[in-house]
Amino acid sequence: MNLSQLDWAVIGFYFLFSLVIGILGAKKAGKDARSFFLASGNMPWWLLGVSMVATTFSTDTPNLVTDLVRQKGVSGNWVWWSFLLTGMLTVFVYAKLWHRSGVLTDVEFYELRYGGKPAAFLRGFRAIYLGLIFNVLVMGAVSLAAIKFGEIILGWPGWLTLSIACSITLLYSALGGLRAIIITDFFQFILAMIGSVWGCIYILNLEQIGGLQSLLQHPNVKDKIALIPDLSNPDIWVPILFIPLAVQWWASYYPGAEPGGGGYIAQRMLSAKNETNAIGASLLFNIAHYAIRPWPWILIALSSLIIFPELGDIRYKFPEISENKIGHDIAYPAMLSLLPSGLLGLVAASLIAAFMSTMSTQVNLGASYLVNDFYHRFVNPDASEKKLVLVGRIFTIFSIILGAATGLMLTNAEQAFSLLLLLGSGTGLIYILRWFWWRISAFTEIIAMVSSLIIAIYLNFINESLLGWEKIVVGAFVTTVVWVSTTFFAPTESRETLENFVKKINPGGPGWRLYSDPKNDNRSSLPNSILLMVLGTILVYSVLLGMGNLIYSKLFAGFILFTIGGLSALGIYRLWK
């Protein structure tokens, strides 16, 4: 389709704005590695929280939600709503611990928690694995969504969309570092939310939809709106609800929902000016990410079942789309093509902004691993700060090229989502327990990584007989058995290493009785933190489901849920020290 001059003007203005921020932030970012990768560690909670939300709001996110809604109904979103559990655990338990660590990256943490050659190997290997392989796969999923968006909305081939969007992203990311990324994220999120809400309102009022109530009563839609899956059918509720809530949230390592905090979430917490700001940022992120943001996407996805009930309808409407890119996830950009001039430009700019916010964070994060935890640690320990920033900018260019190329090879959003879940299946519990159980060692993590990788390769490429959720369960069970056994039989860390860790972090809990100073033990705060996590989870789920019930005109149920959420918020206020 063709955009109007007004649409292109809106998009062009956004590109220019992003570049200006990058140029203005270049001087501060180039000072040293900490400035480039952590924004000098003095960022406020509200900027960091919004930046986290913006990073998770990429072009692939509404596409994934649309894919889930069209195939599994609204309740299908529990496959990612379940990650709130680990999110709240990060807020009230791990945010302060990460900030106390004082590390530049979460990978550097390995040589703080563990010692000797195994710790060094783990740090170097994870730097390559997360900085290149895992990070590139994430960027590939994001790039895939941008390709589909570009083909439908912009009328561009995939390579052209990625070339232009990645070039702009690369310029402000390489120039301004994390500070420029965080500032642009703030405006990108505002633009993205305005675009999604305004676009949703317009689509609901289309003649074919006839408003919200008509949408919910439509035969194509009414069987898809349940917030909780059919509990009478295990084939439905087990993979959608039970497995995510019982296994997936603690077993899988997924970007933005890493058990124990990690990735760009840890990066943002490490860049906070103090512990309070680190906690506040992660709390804001979880509330906005799970409770507020999904509903415009869900309503557009439901509307797509009326406009494009079958994939053939999308294929007929957009014959120029590559055959291997046709999937239910493409229904979201297909729906946006119905928007009028001006609004289409705004929404297009908002989705480009969403793409750029995620890509900029991922390239900066990946570069931080490769520079701090591989190049500086193993290749050139005497490198100057200026040299580290230069190498960081080179790795930024390299990473974004690989990420874009990967996007050209993928076919749908759920494919990448499932692969990412499986790659880390079974390792998540280590990242939760390593802060509180002295016996976990570098050998534990090494064996767990090897085990999960072998299982992922086997189940994805050799034996493909199992369903997606069955793969996650099998992967989690086998890997957990392997690493727990290793933990009890492998050599433990030295007493000096463990005592130094406890002295610096003071995590508390009974797992450190042998190594903590009784006068400085923080174990009494751990039960309180767990209670806060439970209350935070109830708060966000109450708001999420309460909003759903209000949208469905179930006012009494909505009122009850919001009341429960309010009581949970009060409990958090009273307990939070």
Sequence and secondary structure as in RCSB ss.txt:
>XXXX:A:sequence
MNLSQLDWAVIGFYFLFSLVIGILGAKKAGKDARSFFLASGNMPWWLLGVSMVATTFSTDTPNLVTDLVRQKGVS
GNWVWWSFLLTGMLTVFVYAKLWHRSGVLTDVEFYELRYGGKPAAFLRGFRAIYLGLIFNVLVMGAVSLAAIKFG
EIILGWPGWLTLSIACSITLLYSALGGLRAIIITDFFQFILAMIGSVWGCIYILNLEQIGGLQSLLQHPNVKDKI
ALIPDLSNPDIWVPILFIPLAVQWWASYYPGAEPGGGGYIAQRMLSAKNETNAIGASLLFNIAHYAIRPWPWILI
ALSSLIIFPELGDIRYKFPEISENKIGHDIAYPAMLSLLPSGLLGLVAASLIAAFMSTMSTQVNLGASYLVNDFY
HRFVNPDASEKKLVLVGRIFTIFSIILGAATGLMLTNAEQAFSLLLLLGSGTGLIYILRWFWWRISAFTEIIAMV
SSLIIAIYLNFINESLLGWEKIVVGAFVTTVVWVSTTFFAPTESRETLENFVKKINPGGPGWRLYSDPKNDNRSS
LPNSILLMVLGTILVYSVLLGMGNLIYSKLFAGFILFTIGGLSALGIYRLWK
>XXXX:A:secstr
    HHHHHHHHHHHHHHHHHHHHTHHHHTS HHHHHHGGG B HHHHHHHHHHHH  THHHHHHHHHHHHH GG
GGHHHHTTHHHHHHIIIIIHHHHHHH  SSTTTTHHHHS HHHHHHHHHHHHHIIIIIIHHHHHHHHHHHHHHHI
IIII   HHHHHHHHHHHHHHHHHHHHHHHHHHHHHHHHHHHHHHHHHHHHHHHTSTTT SHHHHHHSTTTTTS 
 SS  TT HHHHIIIIIHIIIIIHHH   TT  TTS HHHHHHHHTBSSHHHHHHHHHHHHIIIIIITHHHHHHH
HHHHHHH  SHHHHHHH TTS GGG SGGGHHHHHHTTS TTHHHHHHHHHHHHHHHHHHHHHHHHHHIIIIIII
IIII TT  HHHHHHHHHHHHHHHHHHHHHHHHH   HHHHHHHHHHHTTTTHHHHHHTTT TT  HHHHHHHHH
HHHHHHHIIIII   S HHHHHHHHHHHHHHHHHHHHHHS    HHHHHHHHHHH   SGGGTTTS GGG  TTH
HHHHHHHHHHHHHHHHHHHHHHHHHHTT HHHHHHHHHHHHHHHHHHHHH  
